[in-house]
Amino acid sequence: MNEFNECVHEVFSAAGDIIIKSMMGGYLVYLNGKLIGDICANELF
């Protein structure tokens, strides 16, 4: 995981269980088991 992903993990961990999985050339962000975003080229969508 890169520095941006670690920052996203730290910010969203206050809201619940955060998981960042490498998929589709980027990363998918799950909060409490639900997909909430996509990280691609150091941007969160």
ChimeraX attribute file (.defattr): number of C-alpha atoms within 10 A of each C-alpha:
attribute: neighborCount
match mode: 1-to-1
recipient: residues
	/A:1	9
	/A:2	7
	/A:3	9
	/A:4	14
	/A:5	18
	/A:6	11
	/A:7	11
	/A:8	16
	/A:9	18
	/A:10	12
	/A:11	11
	/A:12	15
	/A:13	14
	/A:14	9
	/A:15	10
	/A:16	11
	/A:17	13
	/A:18	21
	/A:19	17
	/A:20	20
	/A:21	14
	/A:22	12
	/A:23	10
	/A:24	9
	/A:25	9
	/A:26	14
	/A:27	20
	/A:28	19
	/A:29	22
	/A:30	19
	/A:31	17
	/A:32	12
	/A:33	11
	/A:34	11
	/A:35	13
	/A:36	13
	/A:37	14
	/A:38	20
	/A:39	20
	/A:40	14
	/A:41	10
	/A:42	13
	/A:43	11
	/A:44	15
	/A:45	10
